[in-house]
Structure formats: structure tokens, C-alpha cells
Amino acid sequence: MRSPQKAIFRGPAAQFFYGIIALTLVSFVCFQLKADNATVAFIYLVVIVLLSLMGSYFASAVLIPLAVAALDYFFSPPIFNFNVELPRDIALLIVFPLVSFIVTGLIRRAGRAESELRRAIDTLPALAWSALPDGSVDFINRRWKEIGLSLADLRGSEWINVLHPDERLRVADRWRTAVESGNPYENVEHIRTADGEYRRFLSRAQPVRDELGKIKKWYGAEIDMEDQKRAEDALRESEQRFRDYTASG
């Protein structure tokens, strides 16, 4: 079994190796193209930021002075000479790690926020989904798997096939009207589950618009009403039997 220390070292070591290759290729191409210092410095910075996103700041921190040295040696006249310019080099040694740290932190934070949002959507007690402005479904949460349906079953307009055959045309027309008008959608629909049973769901959807009022996305949810409806039906039948009994008595 490999030790955790070796596993941790192998990551930064590989990142450093890739960084050396990337800096070498960038230096060679930029030298052939006679790129100016500012352009090369910017490309070096992009490489270092991308390497930081691989997971370790350590390898990037080691590569930064190498990048500054390459900039001095290959691109600062006279070339092939370490023409050290302290103010500029010190600025680069400060700016490179600072920008790398900030950009990497922002990207990772955005990734964590997206992951947390997806987890929250997946744990909603409803079948959540989203659709493009034209009404084509493009996302569903994990709750759909509980009733045996996947995104492949619902993507685009395939969702119509999981509805009860008797109501497909009516639901499709109602959804098309909502999409064309931009009004919120609400309807009770029978959706086929994994066991072939059609259960009643309350379907609701709202459009999200941009600053100009144009619809960017539709977000909706299906709430299972079958047990509630069956209980209501049973209650009505019981009340009706009671009324019939009292009337006959």
C-alpha cells in the first residue's frame, strides 16, 4: 500500500513536470514568433494559473521564479543573458502568485457553489427540471431516478412519452401555450413510473428572464399528488356513503 506522503508528493511532482513542459513549449513558440515581454509574461501567467487549478500551489510557486528567469533570459534584451531588472522582476514575483491565488480561489469557490447548488436541487422533495427557452428539457435532478426515469427519457420533447396516452396532446398544447406566451405553467399530469403505474403529479414551471425581458430558462418541478388524491377520493366516497345511508334511514 502506498503511503499518503508519496501520493501527495506525486501530485505536485507531476504538476511541476507538466509545468516545465508547458513553459518550455510556450518559450519556444513565443521566441520563434518574436513575441514581446508583455505577451510572454501574460502567457506565462495563464500557464501558472492553469497549473494551480490542477490542485497544488506548491508546484506553481516553484515555477514562478523559473518563468521570470526565462523571461529575463530569452525575451529581455540583450537576449541569452540574465538581464535582471529588479523592479520589474520583483513585481512579477509578486503579481504572478497573487493573481494565480485570486483566480484559482474564485474558480474553486464557484465550483464549490455549483456543487452545493446541485446537491440542494438533488435533495429537493420534488422532481425538478429545467428547459431551454423553446421548452426543451435539458436538466433533471436525481429524484427522477426514483421513479425509473433518466434525462434520456425526458430530454428535448421526449418527456411527452412518459405521460398517460390519453392526456399527451392536451398537456403538450398547454405547455406550448405557456412557452409561447411566457406565462407560468401549472397542470396536473399522470406520469409513468418504473413499475408502469401512472401517478398524478402537480406540474409547475416559471420562466427566468434577462434584463430585456427575454426568457433565458424555464425551471419547474413535479410534486407527487397520488397519495393525497387517493386519500381525498376515499374521503369523498366515505362521505357520500354516509349521506346515502342517512338519507335512506
C-alpha positions as CSV (number, residue, x, y, z in Angstrom):
1,M,0.0,0.0,0.0
2,R,1.4,3.4,-1.0
3,S,1.9,5.9,1.8
4,P,-0.2,9.1,1.8
5,Q,3.1,11.1,1.7
6,K,4.1,9.6,-1.6
7,A,0.6,10.1,-3.1
8,I,0.7,13.8,-2.0
9,F,4.2,14.2,-3.4
10,R,3.3,12.6,-6.7
11,G,0.6,15.1,-7.4
12,P,2.8,18.3,-7.1
13,A,5.7,16.5,-8.8
14,A,3.6,15.6,-11.8
15,Q,2.2,19.2,-11.8
16,F,5.7,20.6,-11.7
17,F,6.8,18.2,-14.6
18,Y,3.8,19.4,-16.7
19,G,4.6,23.0,-15.9
20,I,8.2,22.6,-17.1
21,I,7.0,21.2,-20.3
22,A,4.3,23.9,-20.8
23,L,6.8,26.7,-20.0
24,T,9.3,25.2,-22.4
25,L,6.8,25.0,-25.2
26,V,5.5,28.5,-24.6
27,S,9.0,29.9,-24.5
28,F,10.0,28.1,-27.7
29,V,6.9,29.2,-29.6
30,C,7.0,32.8,-28.3
31,F,10.7,33.0,-29.2
32,Q,10.1,31.8,-32.7
33,L,7.3,34.4,-33.1
34,K,9.4,37.1,-31.5
35,A,6.7,37.9,-29.0
36,D,7.3,40.9,-26.7
37,N,7.8,40.7,-23.0
38,A,4.3,41.7,-22.0
39,T,2.7,39.0,-24.2
40,V,5.1,36.3,-23.0
41,A,4.5,37.4,-19.3
42,F,0.8,37.1,-19.8
43,I,1.0,33.6,-21.4
44,Y,3.3,32.5,-18.5
45,L,0.7,33.8,-16.1
46,V,-2.1,31.8,-17.8
47,V,0.0,28.7,-17.7
48,I,0.7,29.1,-13.9
49,V,-3.0,29.8,-13.2
50,L,-4.0,26.7,-15.1
51,L,-1.4,24.6,-13.2
52,S,-2.7,26.0,-9.9
53,L,-6.2,24.7,-10.9
54,M,-4.7,21.2,-11.0
55,G,-4.7,21.2,-7.3
56,S,-1.4,22.4,-5.8
57,Y,0.0,25.9,-5.2
58,F,3.4,24.5,-4.4
59,A,4.4,23.5,-7.9
60,S,3.2,26.8,-9.3
61,A,5.2,28.7,-6.6
62,V,8.4,26.8,-7.8
63,L,7.6,27.5,-11.4
64,I,7.1,31.3,-10.9
65,P,10.8,32.2,-10.5
66,L,11.6,29.9,-13.4
67,A,9.2,31.8,-15.6
68,V,10.6,35.1,-14.5
69,A,14.1,33.8,-15.2
70,A,13.0,32.6,-18.7
71,L,11.5,36.0,-19.4
72,D,14.8,37.7,-18.5
73,Y,17.0,35.2,-20.4
74,F,15.0,34.7,-23.7
75,F,13.0,37.9,-24.1
76,S,14.6,40.8,-22.4
77,P,17.4,42.4,-24.5
78,P,20.1,41.5,-24.7
79,I,18.7,38.0,-25.1
80,F,20.5,34.9,-23.8
81,N,21.7,36.9,-20.9
82,F,20.2,37.2,-17.4
83,N,19.4,40.9,-17.7
84,V,17.9,41.2,-14.2
85,E,15.6,44.2,-13.7
86,L,14.9,44.2,-10.0
87,P,11.8,46.4,-10.0
88,R,10.1,44.5,-12.8
89,D,11.2,41.1,-11.6
90,I,10.1,41.8,-8.1
91,A,6.8,43.0,-9.4
92,L,6.4,39.8,-11.4
93,L,7.3,37.6,-8.4
94,I,4.5,39.4,-6.5
95,V,1.9,39.6,-9.3
96,F,2.2,36.0,-10.6
97,P,1.4,34.2,-7.3
98,L,-1.1,36.9,-6.3
99,V,-3.1,36.7,-9.5
100,S,-2.8,32.9,-9.6
101,F,-4.1,32.6,-6.0
102,I,-7.0,35.0,-6.6
103,V,-8.1,33.5,-9.9
104,T,-7.8,29.9,-8.7
105,G,-9.6,30.7,-5.4
106,L,-12.5,32.3,-7.3
107,I,-12.8,29.4,-9.8
108,R,-12.7,26.9,-7.0
109,R,-15.2,28.8,-4.9
110,A,-17.6,29.0,-7.9
111,G,-17.1,25.2,-8.4
112,R,-18.0,24.6,-4.8
113,A,-21.0,26.8,-5.0
114,E,-22.2,25.0,-8.1
115,S,-21.7,21.6,-6.4
116,E,-23.6,22.8,-3.4
117,L,-26.5,24.1,-5.5
118,R,-26.6,20.8,-7.4
119,R,-26.7,18.8,-4.2
120,A,-29.5,21.1,-2.9
121,I,-31.5,20.6,-6.1
122,D,-31.0,16.8,-6.0
123,T,-32.3,16.6,-2.4
124,L,-35.5,18.6,-3.1
125,P,-38.6,16.6,-2.3
126,A,-39.8,17.1,-5.9
127,L,-38.9,16.1,-9.4
128,A,-37.0,19.2,-10.5
129,W,-36.2,20.1,-14.1
130,S,-35.2,22.9,-16.4
131,A,-35.9,23.7,-20.0
132,L,-34.5,25.9,-22.7
133,P,-36.4,29.0,-23.9
134,D,-38.1,26.8,-26.6
135,G,-39.4,24.4,-23.9
136,S,-37.0,21.6,-24.5
137,V,-36.0,19.8,-21.3
138,D,-32.2,19.9,-20.7
139,F,-31.8,19.0,-17.0
140,I,-33.4,16.9,-14.3
141,N,-32.4,16.2,-10.7
142,R,-31.7,12.8,-9.2
143,R,-35.2,12.4,-7.8
144,W,-36.4,11.3,-11.3
145,K,-34.3,8.1,-10.9
146,E,-36.6,7.1,-8.0
147,I,-39.4,6.7,-10.5
148,G,-37.2,5.0,-13.1
149,L,-36.6,7.9,-15.5
150,S,-33.4,9.4,-16.8
151,L,-32.5,12.5,-18.7
152,A,-32.5,10.4,-21.9
153,D,-36.2,9.7,-21.3
154,L,-37.1,13.3,-20.9
155,R,-34.6,15.4,-23.0
156,G,-36.0,17.7,-25.5
157,S,-39.6,16.8,-26.1
158,E,-39.2,13.1,-25.1
159,W,-41.0,13.8,-21.8
160,I,-44.3,13.7,-23.6
161,N,-43.9,9.9,-23.9
162,V,-43.9,9.3,-20.2
163,L,-47.3,10.9,-19.8
164,H,-50.6,9.0,-19.9
165,P,-51.5,8.5,-23.6
166,D,-55.0,10.0,-23.0
167,E,-53.5,13.4,-22.0
168,R,-50.4,13.7,-24.1
169,L,-51.9,16.0,-26.7
170,R,-53.6,18.2,-24.1
171,V,-50.5,18.6,-22.0
172,A,-48.3,19.3,-25.0
173,D,-50.7,22.0,-26.2
174,R,-50.9,23.6,-22.7
175,W,-47.1,23.6,-22.4
176,R,-46.6,25.0,-25.9
177,T,-49.1,27.8,-25.0
178,A,-47.1,28.6,-21.8
179,V,-43.8,28.7,-23.7
180,E,-45.1,30.9,-26.5
181,S,-46.9,33.3,-24.1
182,G,-44.2,33.3,-21.4
183,N,-46.8,32.7,-18.7
184,P,-46.2,30.4,-15.7
185,Y,-47.3,26.8,-16.3
186,E,-49.4,24.7,-13.9
187,N,-51.2,21.5,-14.6
188,V,-52.0,18.1,-13.0
189,E,-50.4,15.3,-15.1
190,H,-50.2,11.5,-14.9
191,I,-46.5,10.4,-15.2
192,R,-45.4,6.8,-15.8
193,T,-43.2,5.3,-13.0
194,A,-40.8,2.4,-13.1
195,D,-43.5,-0.2,-12.3
196,G,-45.6,1.1,-15.2
197,E,-48.1,2.8,-12.9
198,Y,-49.3,6.3,-13.8
199,R,-49.2,8.6,-10.8
200,R,-50.7,12.1,-10.6
201,F,-48.2,15.0,-10.3
202,L,-48.8,18.7,-9.9
203,S,-46.5,20.3,-12.5
204,R,-45.4,23.9,-12.2
205,A,-42.9,25.9,-14.1
206,Q,-41.7,29.5,-14.1
207,P,-39.7,31.4,-16.8
208,V,-36.5,33.3,-15.9
209,R,-35.9,36.4,-17.9
210,D,-32.9,38.6,-18.7
211,E,-32.6,42.3,-18.3
212,L,-34.5,42.8,-21.6
213,G,-37.4,40.6,-20.5
214,K,-36.3,37.7,-22.8
215,I,-36.8,34.2,-21.4
216,K,-33.4,32.6,-20.6
217,K,-34.6,29.4,-19.0
218,W,-37.6,27.6,-17.6
219,Y,-37.4,26.0,-14.2
220,G,-40.1,23.5,-13.0
221,A,-41.0,20.8,-10.5
222,E,-43.3,17.9,-10.4
223,I,-44.9,17.1,-7.0
224,D,-46.4,13.7,-6.4
225,M,-50.1,14.1,-5.5
226,E,-51.2,10.5,-6.0
227,D,-51.4,9.5,-2.3
228,Q,-53.1,12.8,-1.4
229,K,-55.6,12.4,-4.3
230,R,-56.4,8.8,-3.4
231,A,-57.0,9.9,0.2
232,E,-59.3,12.7,-1.0
233,D,-61.1,10.3,-3.3
234,A,-61.5,7.8,-0.4
235,L,-62.8,10.6,1.9
236,R,-65.4,11.7,-0.7
237,E,-66.6,8.2,-1.2
238,S,-66.9,7.7,2.5
239,E,-68.8,10.9,2.9
240,Q,-71.1,10.0,0.0
241,R,-71.8,6.6,1.5
242,F,-72.6,8.3,4.8
243,R,-75.0,10.7,3.2
244,D,-76.7,7.9,1.3
245,Y,-77.0,5.9,4.5
246,T,-78.5,8.8,6.4
247,A,-80.9,9.6,3.5
248,S,-82.1,6.1,3.3
249,G,-82.6,5.9,7.1
